[in-house]
Amino acid sequence: MKNQARFFVTIFLVFGFLFNNLPSAKACGPFTVDPLFSFTKHGSYPLESFIDGKVGVVPNSYGRISLFVFYRQLNKLPFSAEEQKQVDEAIKRRIGIHWSDSDPAQPVNPANQTGDAPDALAKWKNARNKVVPKSVEISTEKSVPEYYFYYENCLKDSFDTAAETLEKRIAEFGINENTKEWVKSQDAVFSNCDSGGTMPEKPNANFPEWLIKDRQYQTAAALFYASQLPEARNDFQQIANDNNSVWNKTAKYVVARTYIRQASFIEISKSSDESDEKKAQNEQKFAEKAELLQKAEIQLRSILNDNSMSDFYVSAQNLLNIVKYRSNPLERQRELAKILSASSENLNIFNDLTDYIWLLDKPENDARQIGPEIDQKEAEAAGKKYNYDYKLKLRDLPQNVRENDLSDWLYTYQAADGFAHALDKWQETQSPHWFVAAISHAEQNSPQISELLDQAAKIPRNSAGFTTARYHQIRLLLDSGKRGEAKKLLDEILNTNFQNYPISTQNKFFAQKMILAENPAEFIKYAQRKAATFVWSDDANEEGDDLKDNEELSPWKNRTMFDEDATAFLNEKMPLSLLREAALSPQLPEHLKKFLVEDVWTRAILLKNEKIEREFTPLMSRYAKDFSPLFSKYAAAANPADREAAALLVILYYPVIQPYVPVGFGRENSPPISIDSIRGNWWCAESENSNDDSSYDHYKFDYPKIYPNFLTPEQTADAVREQIQIQKSGNSATFLARRAVEFATRNPNHRQTPEILHLAVRSTRYGCTDDDTEKFSKEAFTILHKHYPKSDWTSKTPYWFK
């Protein structure tokens, strides 16, 4: 009988979570995949190690579940093995799911999720086939038309327990017309998992009593699945009052579920500029919702006070938590913060943590409504450009949501204005978690910076906050120009069990060590980093991709690459002479040497450095083997005109070529002759001093604030001069079209002139353009059509481009 009760309890429990488990919204493609060198959204992979204590450097941008893990570790509150599993699942759900912030509800146990529908339904279908061999289609998702989304209506445990119940019926009564009727009715129940289901037929008077009682319950269940909640509640109440029904106790429990579900469907608008009529409607809806939740609470407390209902105590308490979550969220937030900060094992930590994080989301979402307006007014008053990328601020949060230590710390650690409060709390409590929050927000001119640096030096290596504190200590020393002190601390990190740190953290320290490089060789050594994971352009939560199914890119899993800070220095600060030296470095693996060789050769073309251009021609054939066919012609050129034509054709035919070292693997996942559909062809002559001074080239990378300082004044002057010359040459489309026009003017009778002109016009369609592009595109087009009207290349060039 207990198994029968569990079956129907599960069916209705899973329905309490409307708006739960919504899939991430995906933007339209095309999508690209890039290496991620350090996590910014959540703890480092593998998450199991992160939760177990190997947290590494924890940035302010981490999500609150990952920060909760850090808080526990800072306060010496490790997780049990079971807690680790549940916290791991909570992080993964948070990464891969967009949670609704309209009226979130407590999630079911992770084991109850449907997952892959065929696997979830297999057990039920196998049991069902013993009675009714003919298969039936079941959809587990239900649509909510007025809100334009689907939610998972029938979860895995519903089908598992249905199978178990049917097996028991078969064992008790055999396979006969009665068990076939039971299956028929259950099919009707599951038909309501999606929209447009049917109700079970009314029981026949000739049915045995057990089947009649089951049919009554199945009918109520189908009404519940169909969201006919008052009707379902009426049926459940009748069953609850029937002491002769095996389902009367279960029905008492599910009556409370109907109140909660009905409250879930009451949508209250949140617009700040509503009419009086709309406000009155919202007040009425709020009252209706509150009344339903109050009735659910009364029902659940009566169950918890009834000794005969002990089998339902745990489920009833979970539902009561949902009611408190919805009816008094602030009180529930405080309660959960206390539970989650306790040292005792919490076997419900997945649900508690997910609820708690959702309760913290709501004030942040409200802050994001009011905060940008305040920021914009402050920027205007200060005569500054407004930054639309809002960062959470304590200023925009109500004080009452931060009245417990855990919530206060989580908000403060993330908040852009968190330093002052974190410093005050550390000075008040001397707690390690508040110290780490303070130093992570500190800047070189912050108050008490010396005190913070002194304290950072005292943190023991076995402390959970050691790595984060040491990273920020080195950062602050670098910002203050104390490179010697920073180098000493950094060398201690790199020379003491450094390989035990997560890759994400190793890369952060490598970035600091690169800044301290004393020569190009040392720079090249620490500029190389492995990816912590790979992310798609629509992966805002850094869920990551292991590239198992990507034959082109899978080799890069174990290769070193350059991150944006390294490429910014290479591309903007190093003169051609040092780039040449770097390209020839024995420390470079061949896959990175290829990038440097391409960079140097192309840059030599732009800068008209014929000596380096010719020196690197054989290296291009050696390291950039994809370019070999055209480079062999280039290398064999008998005169300057042939050599210039061959050089232009190499660049025009290979849009992957650019005078910049790419971040990550560049365009290694596309053929070198293919035109990229999203204009990732050739190069854009962006610079640190361009109008968009917050970004690096067309990928919009942030510039590092500090660079290595090993360059001599002469080398720095050379780099500046070369950058000016590259800027003047224009973006790739303009440069290539202009050089093609110049070549055609000097060499009108060269056999490859029409081909060069055609390809130059093509480059103005797919390359990076500027204000002069149209002029040279039209000029190349005009020369081609005027002087070579019968050429095949002319017929292939019907337009010129802006």
N, C-alpha and C positions, 0 to 999 in steps of 0.2 A: 504493500500500500504506500510505503514511503517513496518508492521509485515512481509510482503513478503520480504522486503529489509533486515530486521533483520535476517530472516532465512538464506539467502544466504551469508550475511556478516559473520554470525557465522560459516557457513561451511568453509569459506576460512580463517577466522581469526585463527581457531584452527589449520590450517595446517602450520602456521608460526612458530611452535615450535618444529621443528625437533630436535632430540637428547634430548628431554625433557621428564621428568617422567620415566626415566629408572629404572627398579627394581633393588634392591640390588643384587649383585652377591653373591650366596650362595656356600660355600665350601661343599665338600662331608662330610657326617657324619662319625661316630656317633656324635651326639651333646649332651651336658650336660647342665643342668640348675643349676645356683648357685645364692645365694643371693648377691645383690649389696647393700652395706651399705651406700655408699656416691656416688652421681653422679659425674662423671668426664668429661662427654662429653657435657652436656647441663643442663639447669635449672632443679630444683627439681620438682617432681610431687606433686600436680597437677600443670600443666603449667599455668593454668589460675591464680592461686595464685602467682606464680613466676612473671608473667608479670604484675600483679596488684601491686607488690611492696614487696612481701614476698620472698626476694631473698636469705636470709641466707648468708652462706659463699660461695663466688664465686671464685673457683680456676682458676689458669692460663690455665688449660686444657680445659675449656669450649669452645664450638664452638662459632663462631663469631656472630651468631644471638642471642644467650643467652647473650653474652658479650655486644652486642648492647643494649639489654634491660637494662642491668646493667648501661651502660653509660648514657642512658636516665634518669634513676632514680637518679644516682649520680648528674646529672645536673638539677634535678627537672623538668623533662619533662615527665610527666605521659601520658599514652595512653588513648584515648577515648575508650568507650565500643566497637565501631566498629573496631578501630585499634587493640584492644586487641584480638579480634576474628581473625583478619588477621595475626597478629604476631604469635599467637598460631598455626595457620595452617602452617605458614612458618617454624616454628621450627619442627612441626611434619613431614612435607615433608622432611626436611633436615635430620631428624633422620632416617626415613624409606626409603629414596630414595637415590640411588647413582647417583649424578648429573654428567653429562658428562662435562669434562673440555676442550673438543676439540673446541667447538664453541657454548657455551651455549646461549640460547635465553630466552626472557622474557616469563614467564609462563602465562597461561590464569588464569582468576579468579577461585579460588578454587571450586566455585559452578558449574563450567562447566566440571569438571572432570567426566569421565565415571563411575568410581567406579565399582560396581558390574554390569556386562554387562546386565543380565536379567532385572534389575531394570531400567537401562538407556534406554533400548530399548522398555520397556513396553508401554509407551505413544505412541510412533510411531507405534508399531505393532497394538495397539488397534484402532488407527485411520485408519490405512491401512486395517485392517480386515473388516471395514465397506464397503470398495470398492472391495477388493480382499481377500476373506476369506482364501485362501490358503496361508500358512505361507512361509516365506523365511528366510534362515539362513544368518546372518550378522556377520562378524568378524571385530572388531574395530581396530585390530593391523596390522601394515604393516611391512614387513621385509625389511632390507637393506642388501642384500646378500653379497656385497663386504665388509661390516663392521661387519657382523655376529651378528646383533641384531635386535630387534623389537622395534617399537615405537607406541604409541597410536595415531592412525590416525584420527579417528572419535570420537569426544567427546560428552558428554551427551547433551549439548545444541543443537548440530546439529540435534539430533533425536527429542528433544522436539519441536524445532521450525519447523521441517518438519511436525510434527503432527499438530501443530497449523495452518500451511499454508494449509495443506490438509483439515482440518476442515473448513477453510474459503472457499476453492474451492467447497466443498460439499454444503455449505450454499448458495453460489452464483449460482452454476450451477447444483446442484443435483448429484446423483449417476448415472452415465451413461457411455457411451463408452469414452467420453472425459476425465472424471476423472480417468477412468481405464487406459487410455493412460498416464495420468500424473503420476500415481503410477508406471506404468511399467517403465517409464523413470527414476523416482526417485530410483527405485530398481537398475537400472543400475548405477546410481550415487554412491549409497552406496556399490555396488559390488566392487568398486575400493578402499574401505577402507582398504582392504588387497591386496595382490598381485594377479594379474590375473583377473582383472575385465573386464567388457564389456562396450561399449559405447552406449548411447541411439540411437535409430534408427532415421534416418532423418525424419523431420516432413512431414506429408502428406499434399498435397495442399488443401485438403478438411477440414483440421483442422480449428477451429476458431482461430482468431488472437491471443487471449490470450494464447492458448495452443502452438501455433507456437513460440511466444516470450519466453514462459517458456522453451520450448524444446531447443531453442538456448542457453539459459542460463544454463540449466541442462547439455548440452553437454560440454560447457566450464568448468562447475564444475567437470564433470567426468574426463576431461583431466587434470585438476589440481590435483585431487585426485590420478590420475595415474602417476603423476610427469612428464607429457608431457608439460612442462612449456612454452616454446616458442609458441607451438600450442594453449595452453590455453590463453596465453596473446593476441595472434592475435584475437581469438574469443571475448575475453572480450573487446578489443579495438573497434572492430566493433559494439558491443552492446553499448559501451559508446558513440559512434558517432551517434547512432540511437535515435533521439529524440522522436520517436514514441514507443520506448520500455520502459516498466515500470522499466526495470532493468538498464537503462543507467547510473544512478548515482552510483548504487551499483557496476557496472562494472568498473567505473573510480577508485573506491577505490581498487577493487580486482586486477587491473592491477599492482598497487604498490606491492601487495602481491606476485605476480608472480616473480617480481624482487628479493624480499627478499628470497623467497623459493629457487629460482635458485642459489642465492649466498650461501645458506645454504649447497647445495650439492657439492660445490667446496671444496675439501679436500686438505689442504696444509700440507705437511709433516713437521715435526719439528726436524728431526735428525740433529745433529751438524756436522756430518762427511759425507756430501753428495757430490756427484760428481758435476762437473761444469754443466753437462747436467741437473741433477736433480735440481740444484739451478736455472737454467734458466727456467725450467718448473714451479717451484714454483713462480718465479717472474711473469711469464705470468699468472698463476692462481690468484695471488694476484691482478694483474691489472684487470683481468676479474671480480673478486669479487668486487673490489672497484668501477668499472664502473657500475655494476648492482645496488649496494647500492646507488650510486649517482643518478641513474635514478629513483630509488624508492623514494629518498628524494625529487627530483624535482616534482614527481607526487604527493606526500603527501603534500608538501607545496602549490601546486596549489589548492588542495582540501581545505586546511585551509584558503586560500585566496578567496575562492569562496562562496559567501553568499548563493547560492542555495544548497550547500553541508553541511549545518549546522548539519543535522542529523548524519553526519559521522565525525564530528570534534573530538569527544572523541576517537573513534577508530583510526582515522588518526594520532592523537597525540601519541597514544600508539605505533603505528607502527613506527612513526618517532623516538620514543625513542629507539626502537629496532635497527633501522638503526644507530643511534648515538652510541648505545652499541657496535655494530660490527665494525663500520668504525672508531670510535675514542674512544676506551674504556677508556683511561685515562681521557679525558674530561668528559665522562659520569660518571665515578666514582666520580669525584669531584662534579659534578652537583647533583648526588644522595646523596652524603654525606651531602651536604647543605640542600637538601630537607628533609632528614631523621633526621637532627639535629634541624629542625625548630619546634617551639612550636605550630603552627597551625595544625589542624586536617588534616590527609592525608588519604583519602578514597581509595587510590591506594597503600597503604603501603605494601601489600603482594607482588605485582609485583615489586615495587621499592626496597624493602628490598632483595628480592630474586636475582634480577639483581645485586644489589650492592655487595652482598656476593659472587656471582659468579665472579664478576670483581676483588674481593680481592683474590679469589682462584687462579687465573692464576699466579700472581707473586709468591705466595707461592709454587705452583707446580714447577715453574722454580727454585725457591730457593732450593727445594728438589732434584733438579738435580745437582746443583753445590755445595751445602753445604756439603754433605757427603764426597766429595773428599777433600775439604779443611780440614774438621775435621780429616780425616784419615792422611793427611800429618802432621797436627799439633800434633797428637798423636804419630806418628812415630818420629817426631823431639824431642818430650819430653820423648821418651822411655816409653810411656804408651800404654796399651791395647786399641784398637779402639772399641768404642761402636757403633754398627751398628744402634742403635735406634736414628735416627736423630731428633733433636729438632729444630724447626724453630728459626732462628737467624736474627736479624736486619742486621747483617753483610752481609747476603746473599740477601737482598732485595734492589732494586733500590730506591734511595732517592725520586724520583718523585712520587712514589705510596703512599708516606706518607706525602704529602704536605698539607693535611687538618687534622684538629684536630681529627676527628672521626676515620679516617683510621689509622693515626699515633698511636692513643691510642689502637685500636684493635690489631694491629700488635705487639705493644710493650707489651701489657698485656700478650700475648701468647708467646712472644719470650724468649728463654732461656737466652739471653744476654740483656734483657730489663731493668735491674736495673738502669744502669748509665743514660740512656736516660730518664727514668721515673723520676729519682731524679732531673735531670736538669730541666725537664719540670715543676715539682712541685715547685722547687725553683724559677723558672721564673714566673709561673702563680698563684701559691698558690691555684690551683684548686683541689677540693676534688677527682676528678677522677684520676688525676695524682698522688696524694698522695697515694691512694689505690693501684695504679699500682706499685708505688715504694716500699711500705712496703710488698706487696705480693711477690716481688722478693728479698727482703733483706735477708741477712744472718747475723749471729752474728758478723762477722768481716767486714761488709760492711761499707763504708764511711758514716758519718753523722747518724750512727745508733741511737745515743742518741737523736738526733733531731727528728728522725722518731718516736721513742718510746714516746717522750714528746708530739708530735702532736697526736699520737694515743690516748693518755689519754684524749685529749681535745674534741674528736669527740662526739657530742651529741648522745644520744641513739636513737633518732628519725631519725637520718641520714641514708640514704640508704647504706652508706659504713660502718656503725658502726660495724656490725657483722663480716664482713670480716677483718676490721682493728683490731678489738679486738682479733680475732682468731690468726692473725699473730703477734700481740703484745705478746700474751701468748706464742706462738711458739718461738719467739726470746728470751724471758725471760727464757724459759726452756732450749734452746740451750746454753744460757750463764750461766746456773747453778743457776739462781735466782728463785728457786722453791717457796720460800715464796711469792714473789711478784706475780708470776704466779698464785699461789693458791688463793690469795685474789681476783684477777680479775676474775678467773674462777668461784669461788663461787658466785660472784655477777651475773654472767651470768646464772648460774644454779638456782639461787634463785629468778630470776626476769622474770616472764612470759616465762619460758623456753619452756613450751609445745606449745607455739605459733610458734616456729621455725620449719622449715621442718625437717622431720626425718633425711634426709641426713646431715643437719647441726647439729642436736642433736648428731649424732654419731661422728662427728668430735670433738665436745667438750667433749663427753664421753671418747674419745681416749686420750685427754689431761688430763682429770681428772684421768683416769686409771694410767697414768704415775706418777701422784702425790699421788697415793695410799700409805697410811702409814702402811697398814697391809694387810694380805691376804683377810680378809672379805671385806675391801673397794675395793680391786682390783677386786674381784669377782662381786661386785655390779656394777662397771662401765665397766667391760669387756663385760657385756651383752648388746646387741643391736638388734633392730629390723631392718629388711631389708627395704631399701627405695623402692626397686623393686627387681624383679628376672630377670636374663638375661641368654640367651642361649649362648653357646660357639661361635656361629657364629654371635652374635649380637654385632658388633663392635661399633655401635652407641648408645648402651644402650637404645634401643627402649623399652625394658622391657616386662614382661609377668605377668599378674595378677593371674596366676595359677588357674583360674576358672575351667578349663577343666582337671586339674591334681588332681585327688582324693588323690593320695599318698602324694603330697607335699602341697596341699592347707592349711592344718593346720598350716604350718610354716609361713604363712602370718602374723599371730598375735603372733608368738613366738619370744622370744629373742634367739640370737645365739652369738657365738664368732667370731670376725673378725680376720684377720691374725696377727695383732699386739698382741692381747691377746693370741692366740695360740702359737706365737713365744716365749712369756715369759713363758707360762705354760710348753711348750715342751722342751725348751732349758735352761731356767734359774732356774726353781723351782726344788728343790730336791724332792725325793719321799715322804719324811715326810710331806712337805707342800702340795704336791698334794693330799695326803691322807686327810689333814685338809680341803682343798678346796672341795674335793668330799663329805665330810660330812657336808658342810656348809648348814644351813637352808635357806640361800638366793637363793640357786640354785633350779630352777624348775626341775621337774622330767625328762624332756626331755634332759636337760643339765647335770643333775646328772648322767644320764645313760652314757654320754660320759666320764665324769671324772672317774666313777667307772670302766668302761672298760679300760681306760688308766692306772689307778693305778694297777688293777689286772694284766694286761698284762706286765706292766713295772716291777712289782714285780717278775713275772716269769723270765723275762730277767735278772733282777738283783739278782735272787735267794734269794729274801727276803720272806722266807716261812711264817713268822709271818703275814705280810700284805697280802700275797697271800691268806692265810686261813681266815683272817679277812674279806676280800672282797668277798669271795666265795658266802656267802648267799646274799650279796648285788647284785652280778651279777644276781642271780636268781630272785631277787626282781625287779631290775630296767631294766635289759636287759632280758625281759620275753621271747624273741625269742630264747634265749640260754638255757632256763630252762631244756629241755629234757636231754641234755648232762651234764649240771651242776648238776643236781640231782644225776647222777652217780658219778660225780667228788666229790660231797660233801659226798656221801656214801662210798667212797673208804676206804677199810679196812686196806690197807698197803701202804707204800711209792710207790711201783711199780705201783699199781692200780691207785694211785692218780696222779702220773706222766703221766701214759698212758692216763688217763681221761683228764688231762690238755692239753696234746699235741693234743688229738683228738678234744677238744673244739676249739682250735686255727685253726687246719687244716681244720675242717669242716666249720668254720665261717670266710671267708676271709675279713669280715668287721672289724674284731678285729685288733687293733693296739695299740702300746704303746704311741700314740700321740692323743691329743685332736684335732678333725677335725675342720676346718673352716666351718661355716654355719651349714648345716644339714648332712654333711658327705655323707654316702651312705644310708641314711634313705629311699630313693626312690627305693631301690632294696632289694630283699630278702637276709637275712643274710648268707644264704648258697650258693648264686649264685656267680659264677665266673664272674667278670667284664670283658667285652670284650676289654676294653682299659687299662688293667693292673692296675686298681685301687684296687688291692687286697693286704691285709695285710699292710706292711709298708716298707718305704725306710729310711734307717738310714742316711739321710742327716743332715747336721748341719750348723750352722752359719759360721763355719770355714772350710767348705768343699771347693773343688776347685771352684765351682760355688758360690762364696760368695755373689752374688747379689740376691739369691733366698732362699726360704724356702721350703723344701721337694720337691716332684716331681710335685707339682702344680706351682712351680716357683713364690712364693709370695715374695715380697720385705720385708726385715727385717726392723723393726723400728730402728731409730737411737738412741732413748733414751728409757730406761726401768725404771720401778719403782725401788726405792732404799731402800725398807724396809727389804731386806734380810740381815741377819747377816753374818759376814765373814765365820762363820762355815757353814751356810746354802749354801752360794755361793760355798764354797770348796766342799761340798757334791754334789751339782749339777754338778760341773765340773767333779768330779770323776765318777759320774754315767753316765754322757754323754760319757766319755771315754770308760767305760765298755760297754755301748750300741753300740758304734761305733765298738768296737772290736768284738762284737757278730755278726756283719755283717748285711746285709739287710735280709729281712724276708725269702726269699728263702734259703739263706745260713744258717741262724739260724735254721730254721725248719728242713732242711735236716741233718744238723750236730747233732741236738738234737735227731732226729730219729735214726741216726746211733749209737749214744751213748746209747740210750735206748735199741736198738736191741742187742748191744754188751753185755750189762749188763743183759738183760732179753730175751735171745733167745727163751725161751719156753713160754713166755707170750702169751696168746691167741690173744691179739690185736697187736702184733708186726708186722705181715704182713700188716695189715690194716694201721698202722702208717707209714710203709715204703712206701706203695703205695701212700698215701696222701702226704707224704713228697716229693716224686718225682714229683707229680702233682704240688705241690707248686712252684717247680723250673721252671715249664712251664709258670705259670701265675703270680707268685709273682715278687717282685723286686730283681734283681740279682746283683752280684758283681763278682770280679775276682775269688772268691773261690767257686762260686755256682756249676760250672761244676764238680769240684772234689767231693763234697758231694752228688750231684745228682747221679753221676756214682756209688759212693760207696753204697748208699742206694739201687739203682737198682741192683747192683751186689749181695748184701746180700740177697735181696728178691728172686732173681732168683736162687741163689746157694743153699740157705737153706730152701726155701719154694716153690719148683718147682710145687707142686700140688695145691697150694692155689689159690682160685678164685682171690685174690688180685694180684697175680703174673700175671695171664692171662690178667688182666686189665692194666698191666704196660708194654707195648711193647717197650718203649723207655726211655732213660734218656735225660736230657736237659742241655744246656749250660747256 
